Amino acid sequence: MLLSQSQINKHRPPEYALRTTLLTLLEMAKRYQVEASLNVIFSDGHRLIASRFATTSPPPSLYWIRDDPTFPKSVIIASEPLFIGNWIACPENSIISVGADCEIQIEQI
């Protein structure tokens, strides 16, 4: 579904395709009265894009860390902190994007 949305919306950023996909899956989950946990991570070759999303609260965890002394000039996204550091929890029901310059953008879904 995400790949289909990416193709349909080639002129839009990949975050748009992810957001549209997640909202469609939310609608389907409501219609069929099921729960869905939808942490997704992918890259378009220029950015890393991830979501922390679920139809019920709380969604599965997702953390990020930037410029850790062990991994300078980098961003790591993981379901749980991988080592001791200043990990930051992604907000519930959000999309996080990381550019090649390690700039982070977070938007609520």
C-alpha positions in Angstrom: 0.0 0.0 0.0 2.9 2.4 0.8 4.6 1.7 -2.5 1.3 2.3 -4.3 0.8 5.6 -2.5 4.4 6.6 -3.4 3.8 5.9 -7.1 0.4 7.7 -7.1 1.9 10.7 -5.3 5.3 11.0 -7.0 5.2 14.8 -6.9 4.8 14.8 -3.1 7.3 13.9 -0.4 7.4 10.3 0.9 6.1 11.4 4.2 2.8 12.2 2.5 2.6 8.7 1.1 3.3 7.2 4.6 0.7 9.5 6.3 -1.9 8.6 3.7 -1.2 4.9 4.0 -1.4 5.0 7.8 -4.7 6.9 7.8 -6.1 4.4 5.3 -5.0 1.5 7.5 -6.6 3.3 10.5 -9.9 3.6 8.6 -9.7 -0.1 7.6 -8.9 -1.1 11.2 -11.9 0.8 12.5 -14.2 -0.7 9.8 -13.2 -4.2 10.6 -12.9 -3.6 14.4 -9.3 -4.7 14.6 -6.2 -3.2 16.2 -3.0 -2.4 14.2 0.5 -1.4 15.3 2.3 0.3 12.4 5.8 1.3 13.1 7.4 1.6 9.7 10.8 2.7 8.6 12.1 3.3 5.0 14.3 5.5 2.9 13.9 7.2 -0.4 17.7 7.3 -0.9 17.9 10.9 0.5 16.0 10.7 3.8 15.1 8.2 6.5 11.4 8.2 7.3 9.8 6.4 10.2 6.4 6.2 11.9 5.3 5.4 15.4 1.6 4.7 15.0 -1.2 2.4 16.3 -4.9 2.3 16.3 -4.9 2.1 20.1 -2.7 3.8 22.7 0.1 3.5 23.4 1.7 2.5 20.1 4.9 0.5 20.1 7.9 2.5 21.2 10.3 4.2 18.8 13.4 6.2 19.8 16.0 8.4 18.1 19.4 9.7 19.0 21.5 12.3 17.2 25.3 13.0 17.4 26.0 10.5 20.1 29.8 10.5 20.8 30.0 6.9 19.6 28.2 7.8 16.4 28.9 11.4 15.6 27.2 13.2 12.7 24.5 10.5 12.6 21.0 9.7 13.6 19.9 6.3 14.8 16.2 5.3 15.0 15.3 2.1 17.0 12.4 0.5 18.7 14.3 0.6 22.0 17.4 2.4 23.1 20.4 0.3 21.9 23.0 1.7 24.3 23.2 4.3 27.1 22.7 7.8 25.7 20.3 10.7 25.2 17.6 8.7 23.4 14.4 10.6 22.7 11.0 8.9 22.4 9.2 9.7 19.2 5.8 11.2 20.0 2.8 8.8 19.7 1.2 8.7 16.2 3.9 10.7 14.5 6.2 10.6 11.5 9.9 11.4 11.9 12.1 12.3 8.9 15.9 12.5 8.9 17.7 14.3 6.1 21.3 13.7 4.9 22.3 16.7 7.0 20.9 14.9 10.1 18.2 17.4 10.5 15.1 15.9 12.1 11.5 16.8 11.4 8.6 15.3 13.4 5.0 15.7 12.5 1.9 14.4 14.2 -0.5 12.2 12.2 
